[in-house]
Amino acid sequence: MGLAIIFALVTLLAGYATFSALKNKNLLGIVFGGGTFVVLGWFTVMTILNHGFPVAH
């Protein structure tokens, strides 16, 4: 489950970077940040769906 947590953290950082690039009107930052957000966001969702949520004991 650690992989999904790492993917989720990187996805959140990429979302913040994309928002920051939008505020600064940085086209290259928007492209790379948005691409990272979409791809790693998809990896996060699919990892959680395939391996499930961690069980609380």
N, CA and C of each residue as an Amber inpcrd file, in Angstrom:
protein
   171
   0.8150000  -1.1920000   0.0000000   0.0000000   0.0000000   0.0000000
   0.8610000   1.2600000   0.0000000   2.1380000   1.0950000   0.3160000
   3.0240000   2.2470000   0.3410000   3.1540000   2.9090000  -1.0190000
   3.0700000   2.1080000  -2.0730000   3.1790000   2.6510000  -3.4280000
   2.0400000   3.6170000  -3.7290000   0.8340000   3.2690000  -3.3200000
  -0.3180000   4.1470000  -3.5530000  -0.1690000   5.4470000  -2.7760000
   0.4080000   5.3760000  -1.5760000   0.6120000   6.5840000  -0.7760000
   1.6310000   7.4910000  -1.4550000   2.7130000   6.9170000  -1.9640000
   3.7250000   7.7070000  -2.6610000   3.1340000   8.3300000  -3.9200000
   2.3810000   7.5420000  -4.7000000   1.7220000   8.0770000  -5.8910000
   0.7840000   9.2250000  -5.5180000   0.0370000   9.0720000  -4.4340000
  -0.9150000  10.1080000  -4.0240000  -0.1850000  11.3920000  -3.6210000
   0.9240000  11.2650000  -2.9020000   1.6790000  12.4520000  -2.4960000
   2.2580000  13.1790000  -3.7020000   2.8110000  12.4340000  -4.6510000
   3.3640000  13.0550000  -5.8560000   2.2490000  13.6880000  -6.6820000
   1.0860000  13.0590000  -6.7180000  -0.0530000  13.6230000  -7.4390000
  -0.4990000  14.9460000  -6.8220000  -0.5360000  14.9980000  -5.5010000
  -0.9070000  16.2490000  -4.8380000   0.1140000  17.3490000  -5.1230000
   1.3910000  17.0110000  -5.0960000   2.4250000  17.9940000  -5.4050000
   2.3340000  18.4550000  -6.8570000   2.0290000  17.5410000  -7.7680000
   1.8850000  17.9130000  -9.1690000   0.6720000  18.8080000  -9.3730000
  -0.4000000  18.5590000  -8.6330000  -1.5700000  19.4310000  -8.6990000
  -1.2560000  20.8290000  -8.2120000  -0.4970000  20.9240000  -7.1280000
  -0.0820000  22.2300000  -6.6230000   0.8220000  22.9400000  -7.6290000
   1.7560000  22.1920000  -8.2300000   2.6700000  22.7840000  -9.2120000
   1.9090000  23.2770000 -10.4400000   0.9060000  22.5300000 -10.8690000
   0.1050000  22.9440000 -12.0180000  -0.6690000  24.2260000 -11.6930000
  -1.2430000  24.2810000 -10.5040000  -1.9740000  25.4820000 -10.0960000
  -1.0380000  26.6860000 -10.0190000   0.1490000  26.4670000  -9.4770000
   1.1350000  27.5470000  -9.3900000   1.5700000  28.0100000 -10.7790000
   1.7590000  27.0670000 -11.6920000   2.1370000  27.4150000 -13.0620000
   1.0130000  28.1680000 -13.7730000  -0.2280000  27.8200000 -13.4730000
  -1.3640000  28.5450000 -14.0470000  -1.3870000  29.9930000 -13.5570000
  -1.1070000  30.1970000 -12.2690000  -1.0850000  31.5560000 -11.7330000
   0.0240000  32.3800000 -12.3660000   1.1780000  31.7410000 -12.6440000
   2.3200000  32.4500000 -13.2190000   2.3070000  32.4690000 -14.7380000
   1.3010000  31.8360000 -15.3550000   1.1800000  31.7360000 -16.8160000
   2.4180000  31.1120000 -17.4510000   2.8950000  30.0450000 -16.8190000
   4.0610000  29.3040000 -17.2900000   3.5660000  28.0990000 -18.0990000
   3.6220000  28.2030000 -19.4300000   3.0420000  27.1760000 -20.2960000
   3.7230000  25.8210000 -20.1270000   5.0480000  25.8010000 -20.0900000
   5.7710000  24.5300000 -19.9550000   5.4830000  23.8750000 -18.6040000
   5.3800000  24.6880000 -17.5590000   5.0350000  24.1650000 -16.2360000
   3.6360000  23.5850000 -16.2040000   2.7130000  24.2290000 -16.9160000
   1.3410000  23.7210000 -16.9860000   1.3110000  22.3750000 -17.6900000
   2.0540000  22.2640000 -18.7910000   2.0540000  21.0240000 -19.5710000
   2.6390000  19.8730000 -18.7540000   3.8270000  20.0880000 -18.1930000
   4.4800000  18.9990000 -17.4590000   3.7970000  18.7180000 -16.1240000
   3.3900000  19.7580000 -15.4170000   2.6830000  19.5470000 -14.1580000
   1.3380000  18.8890000 -14.3650000   0.6090000  19.3440000 -15.3830000
  -0.6870000  18.7420000 -15.6840000  -0.5640000  17.3040000 -16.1540000
   0.4440000  17.0480000 -16.9790000   0.6720000  15.6660000 -17.4280000
   1.0210000  14.7450000 -16.2760000   1.8730000  15.2150000 -15.3770000
   2.2300000  14.4200000 -14.2070000   1.0200000  14.1990000 -13.3210000
   0.2130000  15.2330000 -13.1490000  -0.9960000  15.1180000 -12.3300000
  -1.9520000  14.0750000 -12.9030000  -2.1590000  14.1140000 -14.2110000
  -3.0960000  13.1770000 -14.8430000  -2.5660000  11.7410000 -14.7890000
  -1.3060000  11.5510000 -15.1750000  -0.7600000  10.1910000 -15.2490000
  -0.6330000   9.5720000 -13.8630000  -0.0140000  10.2850000 -12.9280000
   0.1560000   9.7010000 -11.5970000  -1.1590000   9.6390000 -10.8350000
  -2.0850000  10.5510000 -11.1430000  -3.4200000  10.4480000 -10.5610000
  -4.1160000   9.1700000 -11.0090000  -3.9550000   8.8480000 -12.2900000
  -4.5280000   7.6000000 -12.8080000  -3.8670000   6.3890000 -12.1510000
  -2.5440000   6.4200000 -12.0110000  -1.8410000   5.3230000 -11.3450000
  -2.3270000   5.1740000  -9.9030000  -2.5540000   6.2870000  -9.2260000
  -3.0240000   6.2320000  -7.8430000  -4.3930000   5.5760000  -7.7590000
  -5.2980000   6.0180000  -8.6050000  -6.6630000   5.4650000  -8.5830000
  -6.6460000   3.9760000  -8.9100000  -5.9070000   3.5980000  -9.9360000
  -5.8970000   2.1910000 -10.3340000  -5.1800000   1.3140000  -9.3040000
  -4.1470000   1.8260000  -8.6480000  -3.4710000   1.0540000  -7.6090000
  -4.4000000   0.8240000  -6.4320000  -5.1500000   1.8380000  -6.0530000
  -6.0920000   1.6720000  -4.9450000  -7.2230000   0.7210000  -5.3310000
  -7.7040000   0.8100000  -6.5660000  -8.7860000  -0.0860000  -6.9860000
  -8.3080000  -1.5330000  -7.0830000  -7.0800000  -1.7490000  -7.5520000
  -6.5820000  -3.1180000  -7.7100000  -6.1330000  -3.7490000  -6.3940000
  -5.5540000  -2.9680000  -5.4960000  -5.0280000  -3.5190000  -4.2550000
  -5.9100000  -3.2070000  -3.0470000  -6.8810000  -2.3540000  -3.2090000
  -7.8170000  -2.0370000  -2.1320000  -7.2600000  -1.0390000  -1.1390000
  -8.1420000  -0.5990000  -0.2570000  -7.7630000   0.3340000   0.7990000
  -7.0980000  -0.4320000   1.9270000  -6.2120000   0.2180000   2.6830000
  -5.6190000  -0.4810000   3.8340000  -6.6910000  -0.7510000   4.8980000
  -6.5620000  -1.8840000   5.5480000  -7.5310000  -2.2940000   6.5470000
  -7.1380000  -1.6820000   7.8930000  -8.1110000  -1.0790000   8.5690000
  -7.8550000  -0.5230000   9.9020000  -8.0330000  -1.6370000  10.9390000
  -7.0560000  -1.8120000  11.7900000  -7.1160000  -2.8910000  12.7980000
  -7.5880000  -2.3620000  14.1030000
